[in-house]
Amino acid sequence: MSAQINDILFQPVRYDSQAYREMLSFRNKHMRVPLGLSLFDEDLSREVFDHHIGVYRHKTLIGGCIITPETDTTARMRQVVIAPNERGKGIGHQMMLYAEEQARMLGFSLLVLDSRMTAVHFYEMLGYQKVGEPFMEVGLPHFRMEKQIST
């Protein structure tokens, strides 16, 4: 189910569609290239089981995220990204609320994620809590965070 807020459209993206391939390039450009890495060096075959969400302004991709099932009740939020020129406008916040609602509709009650240290405050504002000690991932410090999304 899609959702529109003003001129921003949040919608599911089907795996292996043209929109999915566009999301791969977007994720690579904004999440891996700045770190000197390539998303295309990773094994992406398991993404067939994921729920992909795209965020669009006037049909232009400006953000996205992935919900990865871990158990019957727990899902992992991954690859959360908003284009740099769109950050600070509340779009990421709205995307997370949309993704949480999608996860609830899929039957998940707990969302977990690995947050870059620089994004911990963003997730805390959304009700996520740090779990455990910081760790390194893709060369950057991260915290595991989680949030109960249904009671």
N, C-alpha and C positions, 0 to 999 in steps of 0.2 A: 504494500500500500504506500503510495506517495503522499507527501505533505508539502504544501506551499505556504510560505510565510513571506509576505510582500513579494519581492521579485526573486526569492530564493526557493528552489525546488529540491527537496530531499526525496530520493527514491532508491529502491533496490536496483542492483545491477546484476544481470545474469552472467554467470561465469562463462568465459570464452566467447562473449559477445564483443562487438566493436567497442561498446562502452567500457567493457572490462579491459580490453587492450589499451584503451585511452587512459584508464585508471592506472594500469601498470606503468606506463610512461610518466604519468603525473607523480606517482609515488617515487619512482626512481629519481626524477628531477629534483623533487623537494625534500626527500628523506635520505637518499643514498649518495647521490653525486656530491652534495656538500661535505660528505664525510670521506670522499675519495673511494667510494664503494659503488657497486652496481647491483641493483635488485635482480638483474638477469643472471647473476652468478649464483643465486640462491635456487633451491628446489621449490618451485611454485606449484607442483603437481597436486599437493594436498588442498590447495585453495578451491578445488572443485567442491569440497564439503562446507565451505565457508559461506557466510551471508555478507555480500558486498553492498555498501551504501555509497552512492554518489551524491554530491551537492553541486547544484548548477545555478548559475545566474545567467539568464537569457541564453540558455542552451550551452553555455561554456562551463566546463568542469572547473570548480574552484575548491573542491575538497572531497574528502571521503574517509571511510573507515571500514573495518572488517570485523564481523562477529564470528569467532571460531568456537564451535562446540567443543567442550572438554569432557563433560559428563552430562547426564540427563538434566541436571539442574544448574551447572556452571558453564559459562561461556567466557572466552577471552576476547577483549577488545584489542584490536591490533591496527597498526598502520593508520593511526589517527593523524590526519594532516589537512591543513587549510593553506591555500596559496598565500605566500607572504604578503602580497598587497591587499588581501582580504582579512587579515588578522586584526584583532582588536575591535571588531564590529559586532561581536556576539554570535557570529555564524558557527564557530566551534561549539559554543555552549548549546545552541539550538540543535546542531548535529548530534551532540551527545544525548540530548533529551530524546530526539527522534530514534537514535540507535537503542537507547534503553527501552523505549516503548516497543520497538521491533523485537528485542531480546525477550521481553515479557510475553509478547504474543507468540513467540516460539517456545515458550514454556520454561525459560531460564529464570532463576531467582537470585543468582549471584553472578556479578560481572567482576572479572579480574583483569588487570592490565599491568604492563611494565612501563612506567613513566620515566622519561628522561628527567633528570634532576631539575631542568629548567621549566618543566611543565607540572611539577608536583602541586604548586599552588592552584593552578587551573583546575586540576582534578579534585583537590580538597574543597574548592568552592562548589563543586558539583556533588559533594557528599562522599567522595572516595576517601579511604583511610589507608595510610602506609602500613605495610605488613613486613616485618623483618628488617634486615639491614640492607644498605645500598649495595649494589653489585654492578659490574661492568657488562655492557652489551653494545655491540657495534662501536666499541672504543669510547663509549660515554657512560658516565654513572647514571644508574637507574634505581628506582624503587618499585617494588611490587606494591600494587594498590588494589583495593577491592571495595565493592559496594553491594549491599543487599538491595535488589530492585523490586522485590515483592515480599509480602509478609505471609 
